[in-house]
């Protein structure tokens, strides 16, 4: 299963990046995350781990497996039979930025769960993209 969405944000990547990587504050601007806890004290980057609780989903620990300062990060989570990656990427545009969010789910159990979770995952990716846009463009007081 692969889900991808992009959103245009009328702010530069330099303005969007700090919001996107301040993961502990995500529950303030996206309803797709109810609780997020950093599991290490180093600055957010390669190897960082977080525990994420989302409505209707199992709480999972995500680990950053790719990190390009100011541009993108990818993290991964594993549970028996399912491997999930989430990528967050910012590219500059003439009017600001475009952020692309991608979720990939694989594993022997992923195919069995897809009919139950694909629509939910698609909705959560959209909610996160729109929440990031509102936060960065000032609708949440930034």
Secondary structure, 3 states (H helix, E strand, C coil): CEEEEEEEECCCHHHHHHHHHCHHHHHHHCCCCCEEEECCCCCCCCCCEEEEECCCCCCEEEEEEEEECCCEEEEEEEECCEEEEEEEEEEEECCEEEEEEEEEEECCCHHHHHHHHHHHHHHHHHHHHHHHHHHHHCCCCC
